[in-house]
Amino acid sequence: MATEPTGPLRGIKVVDLTQALAGPFCTMLLGDLGADVIKVEPPRGDIPRFGGPFMEQDEEHAFGGYFASINRNKRGIVLDLDQPEDRAFLVALVEDADVLVENFRVGVMERFELSFEHLHQRNPRLVYAAIRGFGDPRSGESPYAHWPSYDVVAQAMSGAVSMTGTADGEMVRIGPSIGDLYPATMAALGIVAAVHHARMTGEGQFMDIALYDALVALCEAAVYRYSYGGFVTQPVGNSHPQLSPFDLYPTADGLCAIAAPTPNHWERLCRIIGREDLIDDERTRTNRERVANAPLVREVVCNWTSTRTTAEIVRALGGQVPVGPVHRAPDLFTDPHLQARQMLVAIEHPGSPRPGVFPAPPIRYSATPTSVFRRAPKLGEHNEEVRAELERRTR
């Protein structure tokens, strides 16, 4: 862990009213980039705070791994927005903030008299960002605007589930919660752009991201395939409908990914596996022909991979043809790439003698490096600190 923020958003103040996954992941990204993120929780705490998993020797249970994973680099305070004095404190906190992020359902902030319009009057340069399942009516009133939503709903409605699954057509949800994490990432990008505009012009603005919208954007291939050719993308297992070879292949001890759709990669693969005859074969000469004869291509590659270990295949193809082993979580802890890139970071955990390990920020800068400088906060841990700062500012 670093000792202080070093990223390019140093000096940017973010008031974070978000809960669950999408909102906290968004504000964590801003914190990783150096922003001062003040996480505001209700007295009961954020939804995942007291959920597991917990470390085996954690004596405090201040938070579990889920909460720790998406709430680093934040200071934490508790406000009960049902209380007038706490709402007044929030307004005062926002008056010198650059960003407010919330992911309540439509109308909640209006009920508290904390809407964009209300806060914009107090701070005209404020960037107010909302993350909702189906967006905010200010940007286009969806018939689903008041519906609650989760990752699996966004994945289902966007088309992501319909194009993911087994080769025999069974549809499955994508493993990582992309229905939350991708909209959160898009929201962070939108916030940074809006802050840049506010810094240049003094003009803040409202910005919102719908989980549904972001996932539709992520499913761009399904949209253009249908628009251009009337083709409805179906699950194809681990292969690709437009590229071959491009798949997961069985090895003697597991699975590996191989992708060789370009002429150069296909020629190299054929030479390495001893099938030079297929380089100019009319059935496999071009990617188009290999897609049309995908079962043949798969059989050829499987015949070679299935008699070799994953490590042998990676050694043979690495640097010549795109290849990679299918990793499970333990493999990430020993992978030399992740070690060289310092992509796993140990973060202290209150009540535990050992730290937790999490993915580090993947964005790398030469002059203003991203960093992890603060663990997730205990509930209300920075109440006094933040209140003292506000009192000094308002004297």
For each residue, the residues with C-beta under 8 A, 3 or more apart:
1: 345 346 347 348 371 372 373 374 375
2: 5 6 371 372 373
3: 373
4: 371 373
5: 2 10 31 34 35 36 73 371 373
6: 2 10 34 368 369 370 371 373
7: 10 32 33 34 35 361 365 368 369 370 371
8: 33 34 365 368
9: 12 30 33 34 35 192
10: 5 6 7 34 35 368
11: 34 36
12: 9 30 34 35 36 98 99 195
13: 35 36 38 96 97 98 99
14: 27 30 31 35 36 37 38 97 98 99 100 101
15: 38 40 90 93 94 97 99 100 101
16: 23 24 27 37 38 39 40 74 101
17: 23 40 100 101 102 103 104
18: 22 23 24 26 27 101 102 103 131
19: 23 24 41 46 47 103
20: 23 24 46 47 48 103 180
21: 24 25 48 70 151 177 180 181 184
22: 18 25 26 103 131 180 181 183 184 187 211
23: 16 17 18 19 20 26 27 101 102 103 131 184
24: 16 18 19 20 21 27 28 39 46 70 71
25: 21 22 28 29 70 180 181 184 185
26: 18 22 23 29 30 101 129 131 184 185 187 188 191
27: 14 16 18 23 24 30 31 37 39 74 101
28: 24 25 31 32 37 70 71 72 73 74
29: 25 26 32 33 184 185 188 361
30: 9 12 14 26 27 33 35 37 99 188 191 192
31: 5 14 27 28 34 35 37 72 73 74 374
32: 7 28 29 72 73 361 363 370 371 372
33: 7 8 9 29 30 192 361 363 370
34: 5 6 7 8 9 10 11 12 31 368 370 371
35: 5 7 9 10 12 13 14 30 31 98 99
36: 5 11 12 13 14 75
37: 14 16 27 28 30 31 73 74 75
38: 13 14 15 16 74 75 76 77 93 382 386
39: 16 24 27 46 71 74 75 76 77 377
40: 15 16 17 77 78 79 90
41: 19 45 46 49 76 77 78 79 379 380
42: 45 78 79 80 81
43: 78 80
44:
45: 41 42 49 50 379
46: 19 20 24 39 41 49 67 71
47: 19 20 51
48: 20 21 51 64 66 67
49: 41 45 46 63 64 67 379
50: 45 61 63 64 67
51: 47 48 64 66 67
52: 64 65 66
53: 64 65 66
54: 58 61 64 65
55: 58 65 349 352 354 356
56:
57: 352 353 354
58: 54 55 61 349 351 352
59: 351 352
60: 350 351 378
61: 50 54 58 64 351
62: 350 351 378 379
63: 49 50 67 68 71 376 378
64: 48 49 50 51 52 53 54 61 67 68
65: 52 53 54 55 68 69 356
66: 48 51 52 53 69 70
67: 46 48 49 50 51 63 64 70 71 376
68: 63 64 65 71 72 347 349 356 358 375 376
69: 65 66 72 358
70: 21 24 25 28 66 67
71: 24 28 39 46 63 67 68 74 76 376 377
72: 28 31 32 68 69 347 358 372 374 375 376
73: 5 28 31 32 37 372 373 374
74: 16 27 28 31 37 38 39 71 374 376 377
75: 36 37 38 39 374 377 381 382 385 386
76: 38 39 41 71 376 377 378 379 380 381 382
77: 38 39 40 41 380 382 383 386 387
78: 40 41 42 43 379 380 383
79: 40 41 42 83 86 87 89 90
80: 42 43 83 86
81: 42 86 87 90 112 114
82: 86
83: 79 80 86 87
84: 87 88
85: 88 89
86: 79 80 81 82 83 89 90
87: 79 81 83 84 90 91 112 113 114
88: 84 85 91 92
89: 79 85 86 92 93 387 390
90: 15 40 79 81 86 87 93 94 114
91: 87 88 94 95 114 119 122
92: 88 89 95 390 394
93: 15 38 89 90 96 97 386 390
94: 15 90 91 97 100 119 122 123 126
95: 91 92 122 123
96: 13 93 123 393
97: 13 14 15 93 94 100 123 126
98: 12 13 14 35 125 126 127 195 198
99: 12 13 14 15 30 35 126 127 128 129 191 195
100: 14 15 17 94 97 119 126 127 128 129
101: 14 15 16 17 18 23 26 27 129 130 131 187 191
102: 17 18 23 109 129 130 131
103: 17 18 19 20 22 23 130 131 132
104: 17 108 109 130 132
105: 108 132 146 148
106: 132 136 137 145 146
107: 110 111 146
108: 104 105 111 112
109: 102 104 112 114 115 116
110: 107 113 114 115
111: 107 108
112: 81 87 108 109
113: 87 110 118
114: 81 87 90 91 109 110 118 119
115: 109 110 118 119
116: 109 119 120 128 138 206
117: 120 121
118: 113 114 115 121 122
119: 91 94 100 114 115 116 122 123 126 128
120: 116 117 123 124 126 128 204 206
121: 117 118 124
122: 91 94 95 118 119 126
123: 94 95 96 97 119 120 126 204
124: 120 121 202 203 204
125: 98 198 202 203 204
126: 94 97 98 99 100 119 120 122 123 198 204
127: 98 99 100 191 194 195 198 204 205 207
128: 99 100 116 119 120 204 205 206 207
129: 26 99 100 101 102 187 190 191 194 207 208 209
130: 101 102 103 104 136 206 207 208 209
131: 18 22 23 26 101 102 103 183 184 187 208 209 211
132: 103 104 105 106 135 136 145 149 208 209 210 211
133: 144 147 148 149 150 153 154 210 211 212
134: 142 144 145 147 149 210 211 212
135: 132 139 140 142 145 208 209 210 212 213
136: 106 130 132 139 145 206 208
137: 106 140 141 142 145
138: 116 206 208
139: 135 136 206 208
140: 135 137
141: 137 145
142: 134 135 137 145 210
143:
144: 133 134 147 149 212
145: 106 132 134 135 136 137 141 142
146: 105 106 107
147: 133 134 144
148: 105 133
149: 132 133 134 144 153 154 211 212
150: 133 153 154 179 180
151: 21 154 155 177 178 179 180 211
152: 155 156 173 179
153: 133 149 150 156 157 179 211 212
154: 133 149 150 151 157 158 160 179 180 183 211 212 214 215
155: 151 152 158 160 161 173 174 178 179 215
156: 152 153 160 161 173
157: 153 154 212 215
158: 154 155 179 212 215 216 218 219
159: 162 163 215 216 219 222 223 233
160: 154 155 156 163 164 174 178 179 215 218 219
161: 155 156 164 165 171 172 173 174
162: 159 171 222 233 234 235
163: 159 160 219 221 222 233 234 235
164: 160 161 171 172 173 174 235
165: 161 169 170 171 172 235 237
166: 169 170 172 235 237
167: 235 236 237 239
168:
169: 165 166 234 235
170: 165 166 235
171: 161 162 164 165 235
172: 161 164 165 166 235
173: 152 155 156 161 164
174: 155 160 161 164 178
175:
176: 181
177: 21 151 180 181
178: 151 155 160 174 181 182 215 218
179: 150 151 152 153 154 155 158 160 182 183 211 215
180: 20 21 22 25 150 151 154 177 183 184 211
181: 21 22 25 176 177 178 184 185
182: 178 179 185 186 214 215 218
183: 22 131 154 179 180 186 187 209 210 211 213 214 215
184: 21 22 23 25 26 29 131 180 181 187 188
185: 25 26 29 181 182 188 189
186: 182 183 189 190 209 214 217
187: 22 26 101 129 131 183 184 190 191 207 209
188: 26 29 30 184 185 191 192
189: 185 186 192 193
190: 129 186 187 193 194 207 209
191: 26 30 99 101 127 129 187 188 194 195 207
192: 9 30 33 188 189 195 196
193: 189 190 196 197
194: 127 129 190 191 197 198 204 205 207
195: 12 98 99 127 191 192 198 199
196: 192 193 199 200
197: 193 194 200 201 203 205
198: 98 125 126 127 194 195 201 202 203 204 205
199: 195 196
200: 196 197
201: 197 198
202: 124 125 198
203: 124 125 197 198
204: 120 123 124 125 126 127 128 194 198
205: 127 128 194 197 198
206: 116 120 128 130 136 138 139
207: 127 128 129 130 187 190 191 194
208: 129 130 131 132 135 136 138 139
209: 129 130 131 132 135 183 186 187 190 213 214
210: 132 133 134 135 142 183 213 214
211: 22 131 132 133 134 149 151 153 154 179 180 183 214 215
212: 133 134 135 144 149 153 154 157 158 215 216
213: 135 183 209 210 216 217
214: 154 182 183 186 209 210 211 217 218
215: 154 155 157 158 159 160 178 179 182 183 211 212 218 219
216: 158 159 212 213 219 223
217: 186 213 214 220
218: 158 160 178 182 214 215
219: 158 159 160 163 215 216 222 223
220: 217 223 224
221: 163 224 225 233
222: 159 162 163 219 225 226 232 233
223: 159 216 219 220 226 227
224: 220 221 227 228
225: 221 222 228 229 231 232 233
226: 222 223 229 230 231 232 233
227: 223 224
228: 224 225 231
229: 225 226
230: 226
231: 225 226 228
232: 222 225 226
233: 159 162 163 221 222 225 226 241
234: 162 163 169
235: 162 163 164 165 166 167 169 170 171 172
236: 167 239 240 241
237: 165 166 167 247
238: 247 248 257
239: 167 236 244 246 247 294 298
240: 236 243 244 246 247 261
241: 233 236 291
242: 291
243: 240 246 259 261 287 291
244: 239 240 247 261 287 290 291 294 297
245: 258 259 260 261 266 269 290 297 298 301
246: 239 240 243 258 259 260 261
247: 237 238 239 240 244 257 258 259 298 301
248: 238 255 256 257 326
249: 255 256 257 258 298 301 302 305 306
250: 254 255 302 305 306
251: 254 255 256 305 306 308 309 310 313
252: 306 307 308 309 310
253: 309 310
254: 250 251 310 325 326
255: 248 249 250 251 310 325 326
256: 248 249 251 305 310 313 314 323 324 325 326
257: 238 247 248 249 322 323 324 325 326
258: 245 246 247 249 269 301 305 313 317 321 322 323
259: 243 245 246 247 265 321 322 323
260: 245 246 265 266 268 269 321 322
261: 240 243 244 245 246 265 266 287 290
262: 265 266 287
263: 266 267 286
264: 267 268
265: 259 260 261 262 268 269 320 321 322
266: 245 260 261 262 263 269 270 279 284 287 290
267: 263 264 270 271 279
268: 260 264 265 271 272 320 321
269: 245 258 260 265 266 272 273 301 317 320 321
270: 266 267 273 275 276 277 278 279
271: 267 268 274 276 279
272: 268 269 316 317 320 321
273: 269 270 300 301 304
274: 271 304
275: 270 278 300 304
276: 270 271 279
277: 270 281
278: 270 275 281 283 284 300
279: 266 267 270 271 276 284 285
280: 285
281: 277 278 284 285
282: 285 289
283: 278 289 290 292 293 296
284: 266 278 279 281 289 290 293 296 297
285: 279 280 281 282 289
286: 263 289 290
287: 243 244 261 262 266 290 291
288: 291 292
289: 282 283 284 285 286 292 293
290: 244 245 261 266 283 284 286 287 293 294 297
291: 241 242 243 244 287 288 294
292: 283 288 289
293: 283 284 289 290 296 297
294: 239 244 290 291 297 298
295: 298 299
296: 283 284 293 299 300
297: 244 245 284 290 293 294 300 301
298: 239 245 247 249 294 295 301 302
299: 295 296 302 303
300: 273 275 278 296 297 303 304
301: 245 247 249 258 269 273 297 298 304 305
302: 249 250 298 299 305 306
303: 299 300 306 307
304: 273 274 275 300 301 307 308
305: 249 250 251 256 258 301 302 308 313
306: 249 250 251 252 302 303
307: 252 303 304
308: 251 252 304 305 312 313 316
309: 251 252 253 312 313
310: 251 252 253 254 255 256 313 314 325 326
311: 314 315 325
312: 308 309 315 316
313: 251 256 258 305 308 309 310 316 317 323
314: 256 310 311 317 318 323 324 325
315: 311 312 318
316: 272 308 312 313 320
317: 258 269 272 313 314 320 321 323
318: 314 315 323
319:
320: 265 268 269 272 316 317
321: 258 259 260 265 268 269 272 317
322: 257 258 259 260 265
323: 256 257 258 259 313 314 317 318
324: 256 257 314
325: 254 255 256 257 310 311 314 331
326: 248 254 255 256 257 310
327: 331 332 335
328: 331
329: 332 333
330: 333 334
331: 325 327 328 334 335
332: 327 329 335 338 344
333: 329 330 338 344 357
334: 330 331 339
335: 327 331 332 338 339
336: 339 340
337: 340 341 343
338: 332 333 335 341 343 344
339: 334 335 336 342 343 344
340: 336 337
341: 337 338
342: 339 345 360
343: 337 338 339 359 360 362
344: 332 333 338 339 357 358 359 360
345: 1 342 357 358 359 360 372
346: 1 355 356 357
347: 1 68 72 355 356 357 358 372 375
348: 1 355 375
349: 55 58 68 352 354 355 356 375
350: 60 62 375 378
351: 58 59 60 61 62
352: 55 57 58 59 349 355 356
353: 57
354: 55 57 349
355: 346 347 348 349 352
356: 55 65 68 346 347 349 352
357: 333 344 345 346 347
358: 68 69 72 344 345 347 372
359: 343 344 345 362
360: 342 343 344 345 370 372
361: 7 29 32 33 370 371 372
362: 343 359
363: 32 33 370
364: 369 370
365: 7 8 368 369 370
366: 369
367:
368: 6 7 8 10 34 365
369: 6 7 364 365 366
370: 6 7 32 33 34 360 361 363 364 365
371: 1 2 4 5 6 7 32 34 361
372: 1 2 32 72 73 345 347 358 360 361
373: 1 2 3 4 5 6 73
374: 1 31 72 73 74 75 377
375: 1 68 72 347 348 349 350
376: 63 67 68 71 72 74 76
377: 39 71 74 75 76 374 381 382
378: 60 62 63 76 350 381
379: 41 45 49 62 76 78
380: 41 76 77 78 383
381: 75 76 377 378
382: 38 75 76 77 377 385 386
383: 77 78 380 386 387
384: 387 388
385: 75 382 388 389
386: 38 75 77 93 382 383 389 390
387: 77 89 383 384 390 391
388: 384 385 391 392
389: 385 386 392 393
390: 89 92 93 386 387 393 394
391: 387 388 394 395
392: 388 389 395
393: 96 389 390
394: 92 390 391
395: 391 392
